[in-house]
Amino acid sequence: KFAMVAPDVQIDDGKGTILISSEEGETEANNHRKLSDFAIRNGTRLQADDFLQDYTLLINVLHSEDLEKDVEFEVVGDAPERIGPKPPEPTSRNISNGSDDGAQPSTSTGK
């Protein structure tokens, strides 16, 4: 739902309980557990981080009995503006006249 590539998700409780890890097999035992097994209930905060995309979310879990039939969860909030790999860092620029403002040296002939 959040378009994360390699997420790490932990309970934001200061203990660092990891629910989902981007390291293969590290949290595989959690796949069939319920949120309540981790004492996650109304008001719990989760932190989701995708290092590959330089993308972090804070998720507030809110319990509701008002969801439509057969709907298990709903994501409410602002979607990130940019999803995808982090753009490459700019490479060094050629500076020909002592500044990087793009100005070129004068080529006029003085008379």
matplotlib code that plots the C-alpha trace (Angstrom):
import matplotlib.pyplot as plt

x = [0.0, 2.9, 5.1, 8.1, 10.8, 12.7, 10.8, 11.9, 8.9, 9.3, 7.0, 7.7, 7.9, 11.6, 12.2, 13.0, 10.6, 11.0, 7.9, 9.2, 12.8, 14.4, 16.9, 15.7, 14.4, 15.0, 11.3, 9.7, 8.2, 6.1, 4.3, 1.3, 1.1, -1.6, -0.9, -2.4, 0.3, 2.7, 0.5, -0.4, -3.7, -5.5, -3.0, 0.1, 2.7, 4.8, 7.8, 8.3, 11.6, 12.8, 16.5, 16.7, 14.2, 15.3, 11.6, 10.3, 6.7, 5.2, 2.0, -0.7, -2.8, -6.5, -9.1, -12.5, -15.6, -17.0, -15.2, -17.2, -18.0, -14.9, -12.5, -9.8, -8.0, -7.9, -5.0, -5.9, -3.5, -1.3, 0.6, 4.2, 4.8, 7.7, 8.0, 10.9, 14.7, 16.7, 18.0, 21.7, 23.8, 25.0, 28.5, 31.2, 30.9, 33.5, 34.4, 36.1, 36.1, 36.3, 32.5, 29.9, 27.2, 27.6, 29.2, 31.7, 34.9, 34.7, 35.8, 35.5, 38.4, 38.9, 39.7]
y = [0.0, 2.4, 1.3, 0.4, -1.7, -3.0, -1.9, -2.2, -1.7, -1.4, -0.5, 3.1, 2.3, 2.8, -1.0, -1.4, -4.4, -5.2, -6.5, -6.5, -6.6, -6.0, -8.7, -11.9, -14.4, -12.2, -11.7, -14.5, -16.0, -12.8, -13.3, -15.2, -13.4, -10.8, -7.2, -8.0, -10.6, -7.7, -5.6, -3.3, -1.7, 1.6, 4.5, 2.4, 4.1, 2.2, 3.4, 2.2, 2.9, 2.1, 2.9, 2.2, 5.1, 7.4, 7.1, 7.0, 6.9, 7.1, 5.1, 5.7, 2.6, 3.5, 0.9, 1.3, -0.8, 1.3, -0.2, -1.6, -5.3, -7.4, -4.4, -5.3, -2.0, 1.5, 3.8, 7.4, 10.3, 12.0, 9.9, 10.8, 13.1, 11.1, 7.3, 5.6, 5.2, 8.1, 10.4, 10.3, 13.0, 15.7, 15.2, 17.8, 20.7, 22.2, 25.7, 27.8, 31.3, 30.8, 30.5, 28.0, 30.4, 29.3, 32.6, 32.2, 34.3, 37.4, 37.0, 40.6, 42.4, 45.8, 48.7]
z = [0.0, 0.7, -2.3, -0.2, -1.7, 1.3, 4.4, 8.0, 10.4, 14.2, 17.0, 18.0, 21.7, 22.5, 22.7, 19.0, 18.5, 14.8, 13.0, 9.4, 8.3, 4.9, 5.9, 4.3, 6.9, 9.9, 10.8, 8.8, 12.0, 12.3, 9.0, 10.5, 13.7, 14.5, 15.6, 19.0, 19.5, 19.7, 22.0, 19.1, 19.6, 19.2, 19.5, 18.8, 16.5, 14.0, 12.2, 8.6, 6.9, 3.4, 3.2, -0.5, -1.2, 1.7, 2.8, 6.4, 7.6, 11.1, 11.2, 13.8, 14.4, 15.0, 15.8, 14.1, 13.9, 11.1, 8.1, 5.2, 5.0, 4.1, 4.6, 7.1, 7.1, 5.6, 5.0, 5.7, 5.2, 2.7, 0.2, -0.4, -3.4, -4.7, -4.6, -6.3, -6.0, -4.5, -7.4, -7.9, -6.2, -8.6, -10.0, -9.7, -12.2, -14.3, -13.0, -15.7, -14.2, -10.5, -9.9, -10.6, -11.8, -15.4, -16.6, -19.4, -19.7, -21.9, -25.5, -26.5, -28.2, -26.6, -29.0]

ax = plt.figure().add_subplot(projection="3d")
ax.plot(x, y, z, "-o")
ax.set_aspect("equal")
plt.show()
